C-alpha cells in the first residue's frame, strides 16, 4: 500500500509551514502569489488530495452533516436522507450517512468517528442509548433527533417525528370497525419512544372497544422493528392456541418479514387473516398483496429537516422546536371481515 500524502509532505516539498499550506487551501489573500504557486505545484506533483479537516483549519467548518439512521435500507430513512441531501447541497453541505443497525456500540463508534471528522451538525435516529454523549455533542453542534426521543435533562435539540400514536390508533379502529377483536400486534422495542407511542395508540383504540390490552392479552409480539422480528412474530402467532383474525404491524420492516413468513406457511391474505401496517412499504404498487398502511409526507419532512438544520447552523441560538407530522391511510387489499379459516386449517 502506497504511503498517503499528507499536508506535511506538501509543506516540506514547498519549503513552507503547514499553516501556509492551509492558508492556500482556504484561498487566504495574505499568501503571496509566488508562495501560492509553489504550494499548488507541490500539491499537483505529489497528488495530494486535501481533506475536509485540512481545509477547515481556518474556517472551522467542514461543510459536512452527519446522519445516523437505524437502518438505511428502510425506505423511510433512505427517502429522508435523499431529501435532506437535496436541500443542504444547495448550501454546499455534504451528508455523511451511517446505519447503526440498532446497535448502541456501533452508534457510539460512528458518533465518535463523526466528531473526529469535525462535522458541522448531526441528524440522528437514535438507538435510545448513548444519551450523555449525544447531550454533550448537542451543546457543541446543532442536533436533530428523528422519530425517537432521548431521555436527558436540558438536552438542546430539535425533534422531528411522525404521529405514530394516531397512525396505529386509526389502523386499529379500522380493524375494529370490521368486527376484528383478536388483533395480533407486532410491536417494537419498549425502550424506544416511537414504539411506545404506537403501541399506546393500539391499546387506546382497543380500550374504546371494551378490550383491555394488558399482560394477559396474548396477541402481542416484540418484532424489534426488523424483518427478522416480523418472521419470528408469525412463528409465535402460529403457536397460539387460538389464532387472531388480524395483524397490526407497527413497522414496515416487520411487515415485510411477516408477509414473507405468511407466504412460506401458505397463509392467505385476507382470506385467512387480515393485515395492516404502519409506515411506507417498498414497491407497494408492485405487490400482489398490498397491505392497508399509514404513510407520512416523507419528502416534505425531509425538506423541512434540511431547512431547519441549515437555519440552526446559521443561528445556533434558535430555540429548540418539535415538528410532528400527521398520518395518511393508504387502503389496500389486505383486510376483510374476520374468518375462522386458520382455526379450521389447524396447525402450520
Order of alpha helices (4+ residues) and beta strands (2+ residues): alpha-alpha-alpha-alpha-beta-alpha-beta-alpha-beta-alpha-beta-beta-alpha-beta-alpha-beta-alpha-beta-alpha-beta-beta-alpha-beta-beta-alpha
